[in-house]
């Protein structure tokens, strides 16, 4: 019997000095953990009390900018309709949305939610968040948004907002998400969608399907967003009441 088997009672022990084998064990363990997480996230509650709208937007917009006021007022209107507001929990338009929820009398226990990521900047949670979640990676954070949201509203933002928008768009495209509005507010987003449509549907080599560009709903004003989400919220409520 080998020395390994004599000491441990097992012949499949991997010594830490065997760097290649040790790395392989760690990699297999990580992949196994991902599979466990994937299985757990297949579970969904049969019934949920409140409808949740995630608002994605810039961390850079100052509170004296007109867009800040517009996002705050939009979030307040949604809160009055009985929606929870979910953001990245940071400054800028995330703060505007959480402030709007608080302004409209959001439930202090949960109705103004922040899902933040650990960064060397933008560390402070905005003061209007009433329930906070922290993530070390963008990957788990984005997954969290998907798990808790019934609709997504995208307001002006930068590269991070584009990342969030494109992920939701693709999940809807491949039907990993269903019946979940993705509403893009403002001219920058309609221009982005038009660029994608023109570039990806070129007759000499299409890169997408025409129906993919009907997924994001482009709006120019808060009232348009409210009307879309009111209809979807009513349908969501009917489904909740019908749930066993």
WOJOHU-V826094 format. One record per residue. N is the residue number from 1. SS is DSSP state (a for helix, b for strand, c for the rest). BURIAL is + if it has 9 or more other C-alpha atoms within 8 Angstrom, else -. D_FIRST is the distance of its C-alpha to the first C-alpha in Angstrom with 2 decimals. Layout:
N | SS | BURIAL | D_FIRST
N | SS | BURIAL | D_FIRST
//
This chain:
1 | c | - | 0.00
2 | c | - | 3.80
3 | a | - | 6.71
4 | a | + | 8.18
5 | a | + | 6.24
6 | a | + | 6.54
7 | a | - | 10.12
8 | a | - | 11.34
9 | c | - | 9.77
10 | c | - | 10.08
11 | c | - | 8.75
12 | c | - | 12.47
13 | c | - | 13.39
14 | c | - | 16.05
15 | c | - | 16.77
16 | c | - | 20.53
17 | c | - | 20.63
18 | c | - | 19.94
19 | a | - | 23.54
20 | a | - | 23.82
21 | a | + | 20.97
22 | a | + | 22.24
23 | a | - | 25.73
24 | a | - | 24.74
25 | a | - | 23.26
26 | a | - | 26.51
27 | a | - | 28.66
28 | a | - | 27.15
29 | a | - | 27.61
30 | a | - | 31.21
31 | a | - | 31.97
32 | a | - | 30.67
33 | a | - | 32.99
34 | a | - | 35.88
35 | a | - | 35.35
36 | a | - | 35.53
37 | a | - | 38.69
38 | a | - | 40.18
39 | a | - | 39.76
40 | a | - | 41.27
41 | c | - | 44.22
42 | c | - | 45.14
43 | c | - | 46.45
44 | c | - | 50.17
45 | c | - | 52.54
46 | c | - | 54.91
47 | c | - | 57.80
48 | c | - | 58.48
49 | c | - | 61.51
50 | c | - | 62.41
51 | b | + | 62.65
52 | b | + | 61.02
53 | b | + | 62.35
54 | b | + | 60.36
55 | b | + | 62.60
56 | b | + | 61.14
57 | c | + | 63.21
58 | c | + | 63.63
59 | c | + | 62.64
60 | c | - | 65.35
61 | c | + | 68.53
62 | c | - | 70.76
63 | c | - | 72.26
64 | c | - | 75.77
65 | c | - | 75.08
66 | a | - | 76.69
67 | a | - | 73.39
68 | a | + | 71.94
69 | a | + | 74.82
70 | a | + | 74.45
71 | a | + | 70.75
72 | a | + | 71.44
73 | a | + | 74.21
74 | a | + | 72.13
75 | a | + | 69.34
76 | a | + | 71.98
77 | a | + | 73.49
78 | a | + | 70.11
79 | a | + | 69.41
80 | a | + | 72.79
81 | c | - | 71.79
82 | c | - | 68.85
83 | b | + | 66.10
84 | b | + | 63.34
85 | b | + | 63.09
86 | b | + | 59.72
87 | b | + | 59.46
88 | c | + | 57.10
89 | c | + | 58.47
90 | c | + | 59.72
91 | c | + | 63.19
92 | c | + | 65.75
93 | a | + | 66.17
94 | a | + | 63.16
95 | a | + | 65.10
96 | a | + | 68.26
97 | a | + | 66.63
98 | a | + | 65.23
99 | a | + | 68.61
100 | a | + | 70.38
101 | a | + | 68.23
102 | a | + | 68.98
103 | a | - | 72.66
104 | c | + | 72.88
105 | c | - | 71.51
106 | c | + | 67.83
107 | c | - | 65.87
108 | c | - | 64.41
109 | c | - | 61.14
110 | c | + | 60.08
111 | c | + | 62.83
112 | b | + | 62.49
113 | b | + | 58.84
114 | b | + | 57.14
115 | b | + | 53.77
116 | b | + | 53.12
117 | b | + | 50.56
118 | c | + | 49.41
119 | c | - | 51.41
120 | c | - | 52.58
121 | c | - | 56.12
122 | c | - | 57.86
123 | c | - | 55.89
124 | c | - | 58.51
125 | c | + | 58.74
126 | c | + | 62.34
127 | c | - | 64.28
128 | c | + | 65.06
129 | c | + | 61.54
130 | c | + | 61.08
131 | b | + | 57.45
132 | b | + | 54.90
133 | b | - | 51.44
134 | b | + | 49.41
135 | b | + | 46.98
136 | c | - | 45.02
137 | c | - | 45.19
138 | a | - | 47.99
139 | a | - | 45.75
140 | a | + | 45.14
141 | a | + | 48.75
142 | a | + | 50.21
143 | a | - | 48.13
144 | a | + | 49.52
145 | a | + | 53.05
146 | a | - | 52.40
147 | a | - | 51.06
148 | a | - | 54.01
149 | c | + | 56.99
150 | c | + | 59.56
151 | b | + | 61.55
152 | b | + | 61.43
153 | b | + | 64.40
154 | b | + | 64.15
155 | c | + | 66.79
156 | c | + | 67.29
157 | c | + | 64.17
158 | c | - | 62.26
159 | a | - | 58.97
160 | a | - | 56.94
161 | a | + | 59.40
162 | a | + | 59.20
163 | a | - | 55.40
164 | a | + | 55.76
165 | a | + | 58.53
166 | a | - | 56.77
167 | a | - | 53.63
168 | a | + | 55.72
169 | a | + | 57.78
170 | a | - | 54.76
171 | a | + | 53.22
172 | a | + | 56.59
173 | a | + | 56.79
174 | c | - | 53.53
175 | c | - | 54.35
176 | c | - | 51.48
177 | c | + | 54.43
178 | c | - | 57.41
179 | c | - | 60.90
180 | c | + | 60.39
181 | b | + | 63.36
182 | b | + | 62.74
183 | b | + | 66.06
184 | b | + | 66.80
185 | b | + | 69.77
186 | c | + | 71.86
187 | a | - | 72.93
188 | a | - | 69.86
189 | a | + | 67.73
190 | a | + | 70.23
191 | a | - | 70.36
192 | a | - | 66.56
193 | a | + | 66.49
194 | a | - | 69.36
195 | a | - | 67.61
196 | a | - | 64.48
197 | a | + | 66.64
198 | a | - | 68.55
199 | a | - | 65.54
200 | a | + | 63.18
201 | c | + | 65.74
202 | c | + | 67.15
203 | c | - | 68.39
204 | c | - | 66.76
205 | c | - | 63.25
206 | c | + | 62.82
207 | c | - | 59.72
208 | c | - | 60.23
209 | c | - | 62.24
210 | a | - | 65.73
211 | a | - | 64.76
212 | a | - | 62.16
213 | a | + | 65.08
214 | a | - | 66.53
215 | c | + | 63.53
216 | b | + | 64.60
217 | b | + | 67.98
218 | b | + | 70.06
219 | b | + | 72.59
220 | c | - | 75.07
221 | c | - | 75.87
222 | a | - | 74.63
223 | a | - | 76.84
224 | a | + | 75.24
225 | a | + | 71.78
226 | a | + | 73.01
227 | a | - | 74.54
228 | a | - | 71.35
229 | a | + | 69.16
230 | a | + | 71.69
231 | a | - | 71.54
232 | a | + | 67.74
233 | a | + | 67.53
234 | a | - | 69.92
235 | a | - | 67.80
236 | a | + | 64.66
237 | a | - | 66.49
238 | a | - | 67.50
239 | a | - | 63.92
240 | a | + | 62.79
241 | a | - | 65.48
242 | a | - | 64.46
243 | c | - | 60.75
244 | c | - | 59.65
//
